[in-house]
Amino acid sequence: MDSTASTALPDLWDRLTGLQPDPDLWVVLGTMVAALAIVVPHTLWRVSRNAITIAHEGGHGLVALCTGRQLTGIRLHSDTSGLTVSRGKPHGIGMILTAAAGYTAPPLLGLGGAALLAAGRITLLLWAATALLVALLVMIRNAYGALTVLLTGGTFVVVSWLAGPQVQAAFAYAVVWFLLLGGVRPAFELQAKRSRGGAGDSDADQLSRLTHVPAGLWLFLFHAVSLCSLIGGGRWMLEV
């Protein structure tokens, strides 16, 4: 048994850190079109936006922990909204970074994923995403949120362990395209709500109260991060 374990662990490590071949260009373009198909139509976006909410709230939670705040819990709701609660000083750089992390998390995760794909680290990307989802599940505090994260994480586990290299590559590219493209739309939705007088307690408005910088400038930052991530990440993935 010891010899089997000693053989399996290096093999597992080699699989995790090894390089995988780039897919054909038609796979990259096909996954981009597929991501657009679930981001642009409103009916599909109402469902697929749940995945963006997972990344959004996960971003709040991760930065809260990294800045020394106590993460109390995360809730995901069926209307694709979410809530992350942390304890600590109600002002200061930690609170500002935590509030700013939501809208910027999905596109930045997409950009990081694109960098891994460009480096041929498809397996590493899938396993890292699975690990992040498992860590997030520990902090979920409602049934709908737990179900959403379980289904998402389960999909990553199945693809990572049971699918072949071509399917893994197509799935990884589809996920990263979805994060990059889906990360752009929420900031425009927030802008539209604010133009109608809604979303008075949005992340941008909270940041405005914390920093005394107009909410419109924070909204501009969200747009800049998402669009620059899409441009940069898209270029990396298309250079196959």
BELTA-V847560 format. One record per residue. N is the residue number from 1. SS is DSSP state (H for helix, E for strand, C for the rest). OMEGA is omega in whole degrees, 0 to 359 (* if undefined). NEAR is the number of other C-alpha atoms within 12 Angstrom. Layout:
<<N | SS | OMEGA | NEAR> <N | SS | OMEGA | NEAR>>
This chain:
<<1 | C | 179 | 7> <2 | H | 180 | 8> <3 | H | 178 | 9> <4 | H | 180 | 11> <5 | H | 181 | 11> <6 | H | 177 | 12> <7 | H | 184 | 13> <8 | H | 183 | 14> <9 | H | 175 | 14> <10 | H | 178 | 15> <11 | H | 179 | 14> <12 | H | 179 | 18> <13 | H | 178 | 16> <14 | H | 179 | 16> <15 | H | 182 | 22> <16 | H | 187 | 22> <17 | H | 182 | 21> <18 | C | 180 | 19> <19 | C | 175 | 21> <20 | C | 182 | 25> <21 | C | 177 | 19> <22 | C | 175 | 28> <23 | C | 176 | 28> <24 | C | 182 | 18> <25 | H | 181 | 17> <26 | H | 176 | 17> <27 | H | 179 | 25> <28 | H | 180 | 33> <29 | H | 179 | 23> <30 | H | 179 | 21> <31 | H | 176 | 31> <32 | H | 179 | 33> <33 | H | 179 | 20> <34 | H | 178 | 26> <35 | H | 177 | 31> <36 | H | 183 | 28> <37 | H | 178 | 21> <38 | H | 177 | 29> <39 | H | 187 | 32> <40 | C | 181 | 24> <41 | C | 186 | 17> <42 | H | 184 | 15> <43 | H | 178 | 12> <44 | H | 180 | 18> <45 | H | 179 | 27> <46 | H | 178 | 23> <47 | H | 185 | 22> <48 | H | 180 | 32> <49 | H | 177 | 37> <50 | H | 180 | 36> <51 | H | 176 | 39> <52 | H | 178 | 45> <53 | H | 176 | 41> <54 | H | 180 | 50> <55 | H | 180 | 45> <56 | H | 182 | 43> <57 | H | 175 | 44> <58 | H | 176 | 44> <59 | H | 175 | 35> <60 | H | 184 | 42> <61 | H | 182 | 43> <62 | H | 181 | 36> <63 | H | 176 | 29> <64 | H | 179 | 34> <65 | H | 182 | 27> <66 | H | 180 | 19> <67 | C | 175 | 24> <68 | C | 177 | 20> <69 | C | 178 | 28> <70 | E | 181 | 23> <71 | E | 183 | 31> <72 | E | 180 | 22> <73 | E | 181 | 30> <74 | E | 177 | 36> <75 | E | 175 | 37> <76 | E | 186 | 35> <77 | C | 185 | 28> <78 | C | 177 | 22> <79 | C | 179 | 17> <80 | C | 172 | 25> <81 | C | 180 | 27> <82 | E | 180 | 35> <83 | E | 175 | 31> <84 | E | 182 | 39> <85 | E | 177 | 28> <86 | E | 180 | 29> <87 | E | 181 | 20> <88 | C | 179 | 20> <89 | C | 181 | 17> <90 | C | 179 | 21> <91 | C | 179 | 20> <92 | C | 187 | 18> <93 | H | 180 | 21> <94 | H | 179 | 28> <95 | H | 180 | 33> <96 | H | 180 | 31> <97 | H | 178 | 33> <98 | H | 180 | 42> <99 | H | 182 | 42> <100 | H | 188 | 38> <101 | H | 186 | 37> <102 | H | 183 | 44> <103 | H | 181 | 47> <104 | H | 185 | 46> <105 | H | 182 | 40> <106 | H | 180 | 44> <107 | H | 179 | 44> <108 | H | 173 | 37> <109 | H | 176 | 39> <110 | H | 179 | 43> <111 | H | 176 | 37> <112 | H | 177 | 32> <113 | H | 178 | 40> <114 | H | 178 | 38> <115 | H | 178 | 29> <116 | H | 179 | 32> <117 | H | 179 | 40> <118 | H | 179 | 31> <119 | C | 179 | 23> <120 | C | 183 | 29> <121 | C | 183 | 30> <122 | H | 181 | 42> <123 | H | 179 | 40> <124 | H | 178 | 31> <125 | H | 182 | 40> <126 | H | 181 | 41> <127 | H | 178 | 31> <128 | H | 178 | 25> <129 | H | 178 | 34> <130 | H | 180 | 28> <131 | H | 179 | 21> <132 | H | 179 | 26> <133 | H | 177 | 34> <134 | H | 178 | 25> <135 | H | 179 | 22> <136 | H | 182 | 36> <137 | H | 180 | 32> <138 | H | 185 | 22> <139 | H | 180 | 32> <140 | E | 186 | 32> <141 | C | 174 | 24> <142 | C | 188 | 21> <143 | H | 182 | 17> <144 | H | 179 | 23> <145 | H | 179 | 35> <146 | H | 179 | 28> <147 | H | 180 | 23> <148 | H | 181 | 34> <149 | H | 178 | 39> <150 | H | 180 | 26> <151 | H | 179 | 21> <152 | H | 179 | 31> <153 | H | 178 | 28> <154 | H | 177 | 24> <155 | H | 179 | 24> <156 | H | 180 | 31> <157 | H | 181 | 25> <158 | H | 181 | 20> <159 | H | 183 | 28> <160 | H | 187 | 31> <161 | H | 189 | 20> <162 | H | 184 | 14> <163 | C | 177 | 19> <164 | C | 183 | 16> <165 | H | 181 | 24> <166 | H | 178 | 22> <167 | H | 178 | 23> <168 | H | 180 | 34> <169 | H | 180 | 37> <170 | H | 179 | 35> <171 | H | 181 | 34> <172 | H | 179 | 46> <173 | H | 179 | 49> <174 | H | 180 | 36> <175 | H | 182 | 45> <176 | H | 175 | 46> <177 | H | 180 | 48> <178 | H | 178 | 41> <179 | H | 181 | 46> <180 | H | 181 | 43> <181 | H | 179 | 45> <182 | H | 177 | 48> <183 | H | 180 | 48> <184 | H | 189 | 39> <185 | H | 183 | 35> <186 | H | 180 | 39> <187 | H | 176 | 36> <188 | H | 177 | 23> <189 | H | 177 | 24> <190 | H | 178 | 29> <191 | H | 179 | 28> <192 | H | 179 | 16> <193 | H | 181 | 18> <194 | H | 178 | 21> <195 | H | 177 | 15> <196 | C | 179 | 11> <197 | C | 180 | 13> <198 | C | 177 | 14> <199 | C | 183 | 20> <200 | C | 179 | 19> <201 | C | 180 | 17> <202 | C | 177 | 30> <203 | H | 180 | 40> <204 | H | 180 | 38> <205 | H | 176 | 28> <206 | H | 178 | 28> <207 | H | 177 | 35> <208 | H | 179 | 23> <209 | H | 181 | 22> <210 | H | 189 | 25> <211 | H | 185 | 22> <212 | C | 173 | 16> <213 | C | 182 | 18> <214 | C | 181 | 18> <215 | H | 179 | 28> <216 | H | 179 | 25> <217 | H | 175 | 20> <218 | H | 176 | 34> <219 | H | 176 | 35> <220 | H | 178 | 24> <221 | H | 178 | 27> <222 | H | 178 | 37> <223 | H | 183 | 28> <224 | H | 181 | 23> <225 | H | 183 | 32> <226 | H | 182 | 36> <227 | H | 178 | 31> <228 | H | 177 | 24> <229 | H | 179 | 36> <230 | H | 181 | 37> <231 | H | 182 | 23> <232 | H | 180 | 27> <233 | H | 178 | 35> <234 | H | 178 | 35> <235 | H | 180 | 21> <236 | H | 185 | 27> <237 | H | 181 | 41> <238 | H | 178 | 27> <239 | C | 181 | 20> <240 | C | * | 21>>
